[in-house]
Amino acid sequence: MSTVRWPTLLVLASLAAVAPVATDLYLPGFPDLGDDLGAGASAVQLTLTSFLVGLALGQLVMGPLSDRYGRRRPLIASAAVCVVAGVACALAPNLVVLVVARFVQGLAGAGGMVIGRAVISDLVTGRAAAKAFTLMLTVGGVAPVLAPLVGGLLSTVVGWRGMLWTVAGLCAAMLVGVVLALRETLPAERRTRGATSYAAVVRAPGYWPPVAVLALSFAMMMAYISASPFVYQNVVGLSAIGYGIAFGVNAVGLISTGWVTARLVDRVDPRRLVRACVSVQVTATATFLVLALVEAPTWLLPVPIFVAVAMNGGVMGNSAAAAMSQVREVAGTGSAVLGCTQFTLGALVSPLVGLGGEHSAVVPALVMTTASALGWLVSRARPRDRSPRRGAGDGATPPPGPSRGVGASAPPR
């Protein structure tokens, strides 16, 4: 394959969207789920927690497996298990079965996320990879915007079981897409075995700075997501509908920035794009913090929040491409460590935003500013790049003739 074609990119984007869809879609059904299964709110929350734990652990398992056995077989197997687990969730007779099935679903769903990133790293590198990663994450970013809205509409029509059937159906569509659109991208001669893949990742110094930038940017995002209901409704004074609109506007900003940076990456060094976006982001979060501290008019707060969130669209895809370019020999394991670091830091940050209470924006602003400031410091460090340099830094040789996909493949090694 000479390019990352749009059908492939859309399938990879759907793989990246499994987690937000599987978490956000059924949240509106929590009250009815608890009533039907005779469980309290904290017990129902375990269905979400078990999925996220499975998602984190699954990445560490599926990444090395894909380096050893190739991308296609583990990906098809994980997608198939995800479908079976989804059916078990929808049919669960009690909470225990549902919690276990959700854990398995997260474990299997992690395969799509981690192997999807590895597939792009197999196919393209340099600027082409930055463009493909950014477009994949941007297309996949539509899912968390639509999932809560669709879930709210479905909750009154099909109930929580119907929403879980919807998740299972989406997993089945993902399986079909993998079978039809994705070919093996890791030849047998490039596969690795055992712990050597993790050792290779640990020994790649150029890998860790962009991973840190991505994880800190994601932590800023998780702090925003966790605090947003309280900041927008209790502090700013928006209604539930107004909050939903504000959340959607911020998501559109993130997606738009992703599309813009994907177009700029052909002319601007991806590292410069990351530094520029992180610089704007830290300025926006610092402005948010100052406004919260001086108790400025609350209608001003959504402006810097919008800017900070929008900048993530230019940070995460380009940072993922920079990190993966350093570990192309073990891209599955590199993708696993990246994803696990990202979600672990996000999980650690999320509870912190509630320490200041439900009627203050100071602590959320402080957490967001700290995460973005640390990301800015890391992004300014001099890169220790192990990836090949070609000409103007494209990192990929364009194929002859017109391209029908995103980016060009790296030359054979």
C-alpha positions as CSV (number, residue, x, y, z in Angstrom):
1,M,0.0,0.0,0.0
2,S,1.6,3.3,-1.1
3,T,-0.7,5.6,0.9
4,V,-3.0,5.6,3.9
5,R,-6.2,5.6,1.9
6,W,-9.4,7.1,3.3
7,P,-11.2,3.8,3.8
8,T,-8.3,2.6,5.9
9,L,-8.1,5.9,7.8
10,L,-11.9,5.8,8.6
11,V,-11.6,2.2,9.9
12,L,-8.6,3.2,12.1
13,A,-10.6,6.2,13.3
14,S,-13.5,3.9,14.3
15,L,-11.0,1.8,16.2
16,A,-9.8,4.9,18.1
17,A,-13.4,5.8,18.8
18,V,-14.3,2.5,20.5
19,A,-13.5,3.8,24.0
20,P,-15.4,7.0,24.0
21,V,-18.4,5.4,22.3
22,A,-18.5,2.4,24.8
23,T,-18.2,4.8,27.8
24,D,-20.3,7.8,26.8
25,L,-23.2,6.2,24.9
26,Y,-24.8,4.4,27.8
27,L,-24.2,6.9,30.6
28,P,-27.7,8.4,30.3
29,G,-29.1,4.9,31.1
30,F,-27.3,4.6,34.5
31,P,-30.4,5.3,36.6
32,D,-32.6,2.7,34.8
33,L,-29.7,0.2,34.8
34,G,-29.4,0.5,38.6
35,D,-33.2,0.1,39.0
36,D,-33.4,-2.9,36.7
37,L,-30.5,-4.8,38.3
38,G,-31.1,-3.7,41.9
39,A,-27.8,-1.8,42.2
40,G,-26.9,1.5,43.7
41,A,-25.1,4.4,41.9
42,S,-21.6,3.4,43.1
43,A,-22.2,-0.2,42.0
44,V,-23.4,0.9,38.6
45,Q,-20.2,3.0,38.3
46,L,-18.2,-0.2,38.5
47,T,-19.4,-1.1,34.9
48,L,-17.5,2.0,33.7
49,T,-14.5,1.5,35.9
50,S,-14.1,-2.1,34.9
51,F,-14.2,-1.1,31.2
52,L,-11.5,1.5,31.7
53,V,-9.2,-0.9,33.7
54,G,-9.6,-3.5,30.9
55,L,-8.8,-0.8,28.4
56,A,-5.5,0.2,30.1
57,L,-4.4,-3.4,30.7
58,G,-5.4,-4.5,27.2
59,Q,-3.1,-2.0,25.5
60,L,-0.1,-3.4,27.3
61,V,-1.1,-6.9,26.2
62,M,-2.2,-6.3,22.6
63,G,0.7,-4.1,21.6
64,P,3.4,-6.7,22.1
65,L,1.2,-9.4,20.6
66,S,0.8,-7.4,17.4
67,D,4.6,-6.9,17.2
68,R,5.0,-10.7,17.5
69,Y,2.1,-12.0,15.4
70,G,1.4,-9.2,13.0
71,R,-1.3,-6.6,13.1
72,R,-4.2,-8.2,11.3
73,R,-4.7,-11.5,13.3
74,P,-4.7,-9.9,16.7
75,L,-6.9,-7.0,15.5
76,I,-9.5,-9.4,14.1
77,A,-9.4,-11.5,17.2
78,S,-9.8,-8.5,19.5
79,A,-12.6,-7.1,17.5
80,A,-14.4,-10.4,17.5
81,V,-14.1,-10.8,21.3
82,C,-15.3,-7.2,21.6
83,V,-18.5,-8.1,19.8
84,V,-19.1,-11.2,21.9
85,A,-18.5,-9.2,25.1
86,G,-20.8,-6.5,23.9
87,V,-23.6,-9.1,23.4
88,A,-22.9,-10.5,26.9
89,C,-23.2,-6.9,28.3
90,A,-26.6,-6.3,26.6
91,L,-27.9,-9.7,27.9
92,A,-26.4,-9.5,31.4
93,P,-28.9,-10.9,33.9
94,N,-27.1,-9.2,36.9
95,L,-24.5,-6.6,37.7
96,V,-21.7,-9.1,38.3
97,V,-22.0,-10.5,34.8
98,L,-22.2,-6.9,33.4
99,V,-19.1,-5.8,35.2
100,V,-17.1,-8.8,34.0
101,A,-18.3,-8.5,30.5
102,R,-17.5,-4.8,30.4
103,F,-13.9,-5.6,31.6
104,V,-13.5,-8.1,28.8
105,Q,-15.0,-5.6,26.3
106,G,-12.4,-3.0,27.4
107,L,-9.6,-5.5,27.3
108,A,-10.5,-6.5,23.7
109,G,-11.4,-3.0,22.6
110,A,-7.9,-1.8,23.5
111,G,-6.6,-3.9,20.6
112,G,-8.3,-1.5,18.1
113,M,-6.8,1.6,19.7
114,V,-3.2,0.3,20.1
115,I,-2.9,-1.6,16.9
116,G,-4.6,1.2,14.9
117,R,-1.7,3.5,15.8
118,A,0.8,0.8,15.0
119,V,-0.7,0.3,11.5
120,I,-0.1,4.0,10.7
121,S,3.4,3.8,11.9
122,D,4.0,0.7,9.7
123,L,2.7,2.5,6.6
124,V,4.0,6.1,6.9
125,T,6.5,8.2,8.8
126,G,7.6,11.8,9.2
127,R,5.2,14.5,8.0
128,A,2.9,11.9,6.3
129,A,2.5,10.1,9.7
130,A,1.8,13.4,11.5
131,K,-0.9,14.1,8.9
132,A,-2.4,10.6,9.1
133,F,-2.4,10.5,13.0
134,T,-4.0,14.0,13.2
135,L,-6.7,13.1,10.7
136,M,-7.4,9.8,12.4
137,L,-7.7,11.4,15.8
138,T,-9.8,14.2,14.3
139,V,-12.2,11.9,12.6
140,G,-12.3,9.7,15.7
141,G,-12.9,12.9,17.8
142,V,-16.4,13.1,16.4
143,A,-17.4,10.1,18.5
144,P,-17.2,11.7,22.0
145,V,-19.1,14.6,20.7
146,L,-22.0,12.6,19.3
147,A,-22.1,9.7,21.8
148,P,-23.7,11.6,24.8
149,L,-26.2,13.2,22.5
150,V,-27.1,9.9,20.8
151,G,-27.2,8.1,24.2
152,G,-29.6,10.7,25.6
153,L,-31.9,10.2,22.6
154,L,-31.7,6.4,22.8
155,S,-32.2,6.2,26.6
156,T,-35.9,7.1,26.3
157,V,-36.5,4.8,23.3
158,V,-34.5,1.6,23.8
159,G,-33.3,1.8,27.4
160,W,-29.9,0.9,28.7
161,R,-29.9,-2.6,27.2
162,G,-30.7,-1.1,23.8
163,M,-27.8,1.3,24.2
164,L,-25.5,-1.6,25.0
165,W,-26.8,-3.5,21.9
166,T,-25.9,-0.3,19.9
167,V,-22.3,-0.5,21.3
168,A,-22.2,-4.2,20.3
169,G,-23.5,-3.4,16.8
170,L,-20.8,-0.7,16.4
171,C,-18.2,-3.2,17.4
172,A,-19.5,-5.6,14.8
173,A,-19.3,-2.9,12.2
174,M,-15.7,-2.3,13.3
175,L,-15.0,-6.0,12.8
176,V,-16.4,-5.9,9.3
177,G,-14.3,-2.8,8.5
178,V,-11.1,-4.5,9.7
179,V,-11.8,-7.6,7.7
180,L,-12.6,-5.7,4.5
181,A,-10.3,-2.7,4.6
182,L,-7.1,-3.6,6.5
183,R,-4.3,-5.8,5.2
184,E,-1.3,-7.0,7.1
185,T,1.2,-4.2,7.5
186,L,4.0,-5.9,9.5
187,P,5.9,-8.5,7.5
188,A,7.1,-11.6,9.3
189,E,10.8,-10.6,9.0
190,R,10.1,-7.4,11.1
191,R,8.3,-9.1,14.0
192,T,9.8,-9.3,17.5
193,R,9.5,-11.6,20.4
194,G,8.9,-11.4,24.2
195,A,10.3,-8.6,26.4
196,T,12.7,-7.3,23.7
197,S,10.0,-5.1,22.4
198,Y,9.5,-3.3,25.8
199,A,13.3,-3.0,26.1
200,A,13.5,-1.4,22.7
201,V,10.9,1.2,23.8
202,V,12.7,2.0,27.1
203,R,16.0,2.5,25.2
204,A,14.5,5.0,22.7
205,P,15.2,8.4,24.3
206,G,13.5,10.4,21.5
207,Y,10.3,8.5,22.2
208,W,9.6,9.8,25.7
209,P,9.4,13.6,25.2
210,P,6.5,13.5,22.7
211,V,4.8,10.8,24.8
212,A,5.0,13.2,27.8
213,V,3.6,16.1,25.7
214,L,0.7,14.0,24.5
215,A,0.0,12.6,27.9
216,L,0.1,16.0,29.6
217,S,-2.2,17.5,26.9
218,F,-4.6,14.6,27.4
219,A,-4.4,15.2,31.2
220,M,-5.4,18.8,30.6
221,M,-8.3,17.6,28.5
222,M,-9.4,15.1,31.1
223,A,-9.3,17.8,33.8
224,Y,-11.5,20.0,31.5
225,I,-14.0,17.1,30.8
226,S,-14.2,16.2,34.5
227,A,-14.8,19.7,35.7
228,S,-16.9,21.0,32.8
229,P,-20.4,20.2,34.2
230,F,-19.6,22.1,37.4
231,V,-17.7,25.0,35.8
232,Y,-20.3,25.7,33.1
233,Q,-23.5,25.1,35.1
234,N,-22.5,26.0,38.7
235,V,-20.0,28.8,38.0
236,V,-20.9,30.2,34.7
237,G,-24.6,29.6,35.2
238,L,-25.5,27.7,32.0
239,S,-28.5,25.4,31.9
240,A,-28.0,21.7,31.1
241,I,-28.8,22.5,27.4
242,G,-26.4,25.4,27.4
243,Y,-23.7,23.2,28.9
244,G,-24.3,20.7,26.1
245,I,-24.0,23.4,23.5
246,A,-20.8,24.8,25.1
247,F,-19.3,21.3,25.2
248,G,-20.1,20.8,21.6
249,V,-18.7,24.1,20.5
250,N,-15.4,23.3,22.2
251,A,-15.3,19.9,20.5
252,V,-15.9,21.6,17.1
253,G,-12.9,23.8,18.0
254,L,-10.7,20.8,18.7
255,I,-11.8,19.1,15.5
256,S,-11.3,22.2,13.4
257,T,-7.8,22.7,14.7
258,G,-7.0,19.1,13.9
259,W,-8.1,19.6,10.3
260,V,-6.1,22.9,9.9
261,T,-2.9,21.4,11.3
262,A,-3.3,18.3,9.1
263,R,-3.2,20.7,6.1
264,L,-0.3,22.7,7.5
265,V,1.9,19.8,8.2
266,D,3.0,19.5,4.6
267,R,4.6,23.0,4.9
268,V,5.4,23.4,8.6
269,D,7.6,21.1,10.7
270,P,5.2,19.1,13.0
271,R,7.4,19.9,16.0
272,R,6.9,23.6,15.4
273,L,3.1,23.0,15.2
274,V,3.2,21.2,18.5
275,R,5.2,23.9,20.2
276,A,2.9,26.6,18.8
277,C,-0.2,24.9,19.9
278,V,1.1,24.1,23.3
279,S,2.3,27.7,23.7
280,V,-1.2,29.0,22.9
281,Q,-2.7,26.3,25.2
282,V,-0.6,27.3,28.2
283,T,-1.4,31.0,27.6
284,A,-5.1,30.1,27.5
285,T,-5.1,28.0,30.7
286,A,-3.1,30.7,32.5
287,T,-5.7,33.2,31.5
288,F,-8.4,31.0,32.7
289,L,-6.6,30.7,36.1
290,V,-6.1,34.4,36.4
291,L,-9.8,35.1,35.6
292,A,-10.9,32.5,38.2
293,L,-8.6,33.9,40.9
294,V,-9.7,37.5,40.4
295,E,-13.3,36.5,40.2
296,A,-13.8,38.1,36.9
297,P,-17.2,38.1,35.2
298,T,-18.0,34.4,34.8
299,W,-19.1,34.8,31.1
300,L,-15.4,35.4,30.3
301,L,-14.4,31.9,31.5
302,P,-15.6,29.9,28.4
303,V,-13.3,31.9,26.1
304,P,-9.9,30.7,27.3
305,I,-11.4,27.2,27.9
306,F,-12.4,27.0,24.3
307,V,-8.9,28.0,23.1
308,A,-7.2,25.6,25.4
309,V,-9.3,22.6,24.3
310,A,-9.1,23.6,20.6
311,M,-5.3,23.5,20.7
312,N,-5.4,19.8,21.6
313,G,-6.3,19.2,18.0
314,G,-2.8,20.2,16.9
315,V,-0.9,18.6,19.8
316,M,-2.0,15.0,20.1
317,G,-1.8,13.7,16.5
318,N,1.6,15.3,15.8
319,S,3.0,14.2,19.2
320,A,1.8,10.6,18.5
321,A,3.5,10.7,15.1
322,A,6.8,12.0,16.7
323,A,6.8,9.3,19.4
324,M,5.9,6.4,17.1
325,S,8.7,7.4,14.6
326,Q,11.2,6.5,17.3
327,V,10.0,3.0,17.8
328,R,8.8,1.8,14.3
329,E,10.6,-1.6,14.8
330,V,8.2,-2.3,17.8
331,A,5.3,0.0,16.9
332,G,2.7,-2.1,18.7
333,T,4.6,-2.0,22.0
334,G,5.4,1.7,21.5
335,S,1.7,2.4,20.9
336,A,0.8,0.4,24.0
337,V,3.1,2.3,26.3
338,L,1.9,5.6,24.8
339,G,-1.8,4.7,25.3
340,C,-1.3,3.4,28.8
341,T,0.7,6.5,29.9
342,Q,-2.0,8.7,28.4
343,F,-4.9,7.0,30.1
344,T,-3.1,6.5,33.4
345,L,-2.2,10.2,33.7
346,G,-5.7,11.2,32.7
347,A,-7.2,8.9,35.4
348,L,-4.9,10.4,38.0
349,V,-5.7,14.0,37.1
350,S,-9.5,13.7,36.8
351,P,-10.3,13.4,40.6
352,L,-8.1,16.4,41.4
353,V,-10.5,19.0,39.8
354,G,-13.1,18.3,42.5
355,L,-11.0,19.3,45.4
356,G,-12.1,22.9,45.2
357,G,-15.8,22.2,45.5
358,E,-18.6,22.4,42.9
359,H,-18.9,26.2,42.8
360,S,-15.3,27.3,42.1
361,A,-13.2,27.2,38.9
362,V,-9.9,27.8,40.6
363,V,-8.8,24.2,41.1
364,P,-9.8,23.0,37.6
365,A,-8.0,26.0,36.2
366,L,-4.9,25.3,38.3
367,V,-4.8,21.6,37.2
368,M,-5.3,22.6,33.5
369,T,-2.6,25.2,33.7
370,T,-0.1,22.9,35.5
371,A,-0.6,20.1,32.9
372,S,-0.3,22.5,29.9
373,A,2.8,24.3,31.5
374,L,4.6,21.0,32.0
375,G,3.7,20.0,28.4
376,W,5.1,23.3,27.2
377,L,8.4,22.8,29.1
378,V,8.8,19.3,27.6
379,S,8.0,20.5,24.1
380,R,10.8,23.1,24.3
381,A,13.4,20.4,25.1
382,R,15.9,19.6,22.3
383,P,14.8,16.4,20.5
384,R,17.0,13.4,20.5
385,D,15.6,12.1,17.2
386,R,16.3,8.6,15.9
387,S,14.1,8.9,12.9
388,P,15.6,9.3,9.4
389,R,15.9,12.9,8.0
390,R,15.1,13.4,4.3
391,G,15.4,16.7,2.5
392,A,13.0,19.2,4.1
393,G,12.0,16.8,6.8
394,D,9.2,15.0,5.1
395,G,10.3,11.7,6.5
396,A,8.6,9.9,3.6
397,T,9.1,9.6,-0.1
398,P,6.0,10.6,-2.1
399,P,4.8,7.9,-4.5
400,P,4.8,8.7,-8.2
401,G,1.7,10.1,-9.7
402,P,-1.4,11.5,-7.9
403,S,-2.0,10.3,-4.4
404,R,-5.4,8.9,-3.4
405,G,-4.7,8.8,0.3
406,V,-3.1,10.5,3.2
407,G,0.7,10.8,3.1
408,A,3.2,8.5,1.5
409,S,4.7,5.3,2.8
410,A,8.2,5.1,4.3
411,P,10.7,3.4,2.0
412,P,11.5,-0.2,2.6
413,R,14.1,-0.8,5.3
